[in-house]
Amino acid sequence: MRNPKPRTRPGRPAQNRAFDARASIIGAACLHFGRHGIKGSNNQLIAKEAGVTAAMIHYYFPNKQALHKAVLEAGFGNLLAELPLLKTLEQWIHFFHSHLRASPWLPHVMIREVLTPSGLLRPLFLKHFAPLIVGHLRQLMAQTARSLKLPASFDTDRHVVLLMGMMVYPFMSLDIAQNLTGRTFDQRMLDGFRDDALKLFLAGIKAK
């Protein structure tokens, strides 16, 4: 007689599917938060996208904040891990661009849930992610200003905000830009945005 299979709590996945299920939930949440915002998403929609049950979402993420933080970690974890290796502004721009290219949902989530005053991810981002990311970029910006012997009036913070806008905007406007121009913004086009942003930015800060 066969031994009966061990019973599991409702919503608990088999152990060999545990990691995949969690990753699928996070990926689905990233997509839905980017498309519809947090308030426009729910566990049923996320579960359907992820190919799991809504109960499994509660199993892995017992509260909303846990899922929200997991989405931010999916968006910025690789960047945080790479920061110590980025020694120049050019390296930072290249890595940040590749990071955005790999996570096309991220700029939309940032616009909806971080940059707006009522964004539900704003407190978590400001507490756990922004200080490290922006702090490192400020250091590289100041380092660049010193290497170029820019005047003391150079405003590091203002130029950090400017550079971030130059990097992120093409990804935010990608869909509508392709619609308006009738062109497909492929890998070569996206790399062109990156290279032009770097050239224009450096030319601008060096201009007298």
C-alpha positions in Angstrom: 0.0 0.0 0.0 1.4 3.4 -1.0 2.0 5.9 1.7 -0.4 8.9 1.4 1.1 12.1 0.2 1.9 14.6 2.9 -0.8 17.3 3.2 0.3 20.9 2.8 -1.3 24.1 4.0 -3.7 25.8 1.5 -1.7 27.8 -1.0 1.6 26.2 -0.2 3.4 25.0 -3.3 5.4 21.8 -3.7 9.0 22.4 -2.7 10.5 21.9 -6.2 8.2 24.8 -7.4 8.8 27.2 -4.5 11.4 29.4 -6.0 9.8 29.5 -9.5 6.4 30.4 -8.0 7.7 33.3 -6.0 9.7 34.7 -8.9 6.6 34.3 -11.2 4.5 36.3 -8.7 7.0 39.1 -8.4 7.4 39.3 -12.2 3.6 39.4 -12.7 3.3 42.1 -10.0 6.0 44.2 -11.7 4.1 44.0 -15.0 0.7 44.8 -13.5 2.0 47.6 -11.3 3.7 49.1 -14.4 0.6 48.8 -16.6 -2.2 49.6 -14.1 -0.6 50.9 -10.9 -1.0 49.2 -7.6 -4.6 50.3 -7.0 -5.5 49.0 -10.5 -4.0 45.6 -9.7 -5.2 42.8 -7.5 -4.1 39.4 -6.4 -6.4 37.6 -8.8 -5.0 39.4 -11.8 -1.4 38.9 -10.6 -2.0 35.3 -9.8 -3.5 34.7 -13.3 -0.5 36.4 -14.9 1.9 34.3 -12.8 0.1 31.0 -13.3 -0.5 30.5 -9.6 -3.4 30.7 -7.2 -4.2 33.8 -5.2 -3.6 31.8 -2.1 0.0 31.3 -3.1 0.5 35.0 -3.2 -0.6 35.2 0.5 1.7 32.3 1.3 4.8 34.1 -0.1 3.7 37.6 0.7 1.6 37.8 3.9 1.0 41.5 3.5 1.1 44.1 0.8 4.3 45.7 2.0 6.2 42.5 1.5 5.1 42.3 -2.1 5.8 46.0 -2.7 9.3 45.6 -1.4 9.9 42.5 -3.5 8.9 44.5 -6.6 11.4 47.3 -5.7 14.1 44.7 -5.1 13.4 43.2 -8.5 13.7 46.6 -10.0 16.9 47.8 -8.1 18.5 44.8 -6.5 21.0 44.2 -9.4 21.8 47.9 -9.6 22.6 48.0 -5.8 24.8 44.9 -6.1 26.7 46.5 -9.0 27.3 49.9 -7.5 30.6 49.1 -5.9 32.0 48.1 -9.3 30.9 51.3 -11.1 33.9 53.6 -10.8 33.1 56.2 -13.4 30.1 58.1 -14.6 30.3 56.4 -18.0 30.3 53.0 -16.4 27.2 54.0 -14.4 25.4 55.2 -17.5 26.1 52.0 -19.4 25.0 49.8 -16.6 21.9 51.8 -15.7 20.9 51.8 -19.3 21.2 48.0 -19.6 19.3 47.7 -16.4 16.4 49.7 -17.7 16.5 47.8 -21.0 16.2 44.5 -19.1 13.3 45.9 -16.9 11.0 47.9 -19.3 8.3 48.0 -16.7 10.5 49.8 -14.1 10.2 53.4 -15.4 6.4 53.1 -15.5 6.3 51.8 -11.9 8.5 54.7 -10.8 6.2 57.2 -12.5 3.1 55.7 -11.0 4.2 54.7 -7.6 7.3 56.6 -6.6 7.5 60.0 -8.3 3.8 60.9 -7.7 3.2 62.3 -4.2 0.6 59.6 -3.4 2.8 56.8 -4.8 2.4 53.7 -2.7 6.1 52.6 -3.2 7.5 56.0 -2.4 8.2 55.5 1.3 9.9 52.1 0.7 12.0 53.5 -2.1 13.1 56.6 -0.2 14.0 54.4 2.9 15.7 51.4 1.3 16.9 52.2 -2.2 17.2 55.9 -3.0 20.0 56.8 -0.5 22.4 54.2 -1.9 21.6 54.8 -5.6 21.5 58.5 -5.6 24.3 58.8 -3.2 26.6 56.7 -5.4 25.6 58.7 -8.5 26.3 62.0 -6.6 29.8 60.7 -5.8 30.5 59.9 -9.5 29.1 63.2 -10.6 31.4 65.1 -8.2 34.3 63.0 -9.3 33.6 63.8 -12.9 33.4 67.5 -12.1 36.8 67.4 -10.4 38.4 65.5 -13.3 37.0 68.0 -15.8 38.1 70.9 -13.5 34.6 72.4 -13.5 34.0 75.6 -11.5 33.0 75.4 -7.9 29.5 76.7 -9.0 28.8 73.3 -10.6 25.6 72.0 -9.0 26.0 68.3 -8.5 22.5 67.6 -7.3 20.9 69.5 -10.2 23.0 67.6 -12.8 22.2 64.2 -11.1 18.5 64.9 -11.7 19.1 66.1 -15.2 21.1 63.0 -16.1 18.5 60.6 -14.6 15.9 62.3 -16.8 17.9 61.9 -19.9 18.4 58.2 -19.2 14.9 57.3 -18.2 12.8 59.4 -20.6 13.4 57.3 -23.8 12.1 54.2 -21.9 9.1 56.0 -20.6 8.0 57.3 -24.0 9.1 54.2 -26.0 5.6 53.0 -27.0 4.2 56.4 -28.0 7.4 57.4 -29.8 7.3 54.3 -31.9 3.6 55.0 -32.7 4.3 58.6 -33.7 7.4 57.9 -35.8 6.3 54.6 -37.3 9.7 53.2 -36.4 10.8 50.3 -34.3 13.2 51.3 -31.6 15.4 48.3 -31.6 18.6 47.6 -29.7 20.7 49.9 -31.9 18.3 52.7 -31.4 18.2 52.3 -27.6 22.0 52.2 -27.5 22.0 55.4 -29.5 19.9 57.1 -26.9 22.5 56.0 -24.3 25.5 57.2 -26.2 23.8 60.5 -27.2 22.8 61.1 -23.6 26.4 60.7 -22.5 27.8 62.9 -25.2 25.2 65.6 -24.8 25.5 65.6 -21.0 29.3 65.8 -20.9 29.3 68.5 -23.6 26.8 70.5 -21.7 28.6 70.4 -18.4 31.9 71.3 -20.1 30.4 74.3 -21.9 31.5 77.7 -20.6 
